Amino acid sequence: MFALLLKDPVVWGSLLGLSVVVGICAYYTYLFLHNTSHDL
């Protein structure tokens, strides 16, 4: 079952897309916190 999931390109595509979305969210969160910390 798990080996079948690892061989499925759809799973890798969705994991890649999910990791890109999480990375972009983390990047914008970092930018937001970095930019607002100088205003205090």
N, C-alpha and C positions, 0 to 999 in steps of 0.2 A: 504494500500500500504506500509506504513512505518512499520506496525506491521508484515507484510509478510517478509519484508527485515530483520527484527530483528530475525525472527525465522529460517532464511536460514543459514545453517552451512557454505555454500560456501562464504557468505558475511563475516562471522566471520573469516574464514580461510584467506581470502584476506586481511582483516583488520589487522589480526595478522601478516601476512607476510609483509605488508606495514609498520606497526609500527616497526618491527624488522629491516627492511632495513633503515628506517629513524633513528632509534636508533644507528645503526652501523655507519651510515654516520656522525651523530652528535658526536659519540665517537671518530672517526678518525679525525674529524675536530678539536675537543678539544685537542687530542694528538698532532696534527700538530701545532696548535697555541701554545700549552704549551711548546713544544720542541724548536720551533723557537724563542720564546720570550727570551730564555736564551742566544742566540747567539748574541744578539744586544749589 
